[in-house]
Amino acid sequence: MDRAQSSSSSGRSVVLQQFIGLRDWKGAPIFEGHKVMATYKEEDVDVSSPGIVQWYDREAMYGIWLGEPDGAGELWPILKFRALEVIGNIYETAELLN
């Protein structure tokens, strides 16, 4: 079991989602594993890109993984973004990983 899974009293595997202490621009709580539309400024232009909220042990922070879910990409510190919008989560909608 990874750190996001646990067993319930009924013996079923359940996924525990960690609230990261932030809300998106619409007021929805953001959890680890959520897919978000992340907006950042690049050369005075707002750029939006989808990403996955992840915990980064080495830096002890939450970040947004921008790139392929299991491939090339980069984890950006979550506070670098101007706006976040929750668009789904990887536990209930696995196809969001693609």
Secondary structure as the mmCIF struct_conf table of DSSP 4:
data_model
#
loop_
_struct_conf.conf_type_id
_struct_conf.id
_struct_conf.beg_label_comp_id
_struct_conf.beg_label_asym_id
_struct_conf.beg_label_seq_id
_struct_conf.end_label_comp_id
_struct_conf.end_label_asym_id
_struct_conf.end_label_seq_id
TURN_TY1_P TURN_TY1_P1 ARG A 3 ALA A 4
STRN STRN1 GLN A 5 SER A 7
TURN_TY1_P TURN_TY1_P2 SER A 9 SER A 10
BEND BEND1 GLY A 11 GLY A 11
STRN STRN2 SER A 13 VAL A 15
STRN STRN3 PHE A 19 ARG A 23
TURN_TY1_P TURN_TY1_P3 TRP A 25 LYS A 26
BEND BEND2 GLY A 27 GLY A 27
STRN STRN4 PRO A 29 PHE A 31
TURN_TY1_P TURN_TY1_P4 GLU A 32 GLY A 33
STRN STRN5 HIS A 34 GLU A 42
TURN_TY1_P TURN_TY1_P5 GLU A 43 ASP A 44
STRN STRN6 VAL A 45 TYR A 56
HELX_RH_3T_P HELX_RH_3T_P1 ASP A 57 GLU A 59
TURN_TY1_P TURN_TY1_P6 ALA A 60 ALA A 60
STRN STRN7 MET A 61 GLY A 67
TURN_TY1_P TURN_TY1_P7 PRO A 69 ASP A 70
BEND BEND3 GLY A 71 ALA A 72
STRN STRN8 GLY A 73 PRO A 77
HELX_RH_3T_P HELX_RH_3T_P2 ILE A 78 LYS A 80
BEND BEND4 ARG A 82 ARG A 82
STRN STRN9 ALA A 83 ASN A 89
TURN_TY1_P TURN_TY1_P8 ILE A 90 GLU A 92
HELX_RH_3T_P HELX_RH_3T_P3 ALA A 94 LEU A 97
#
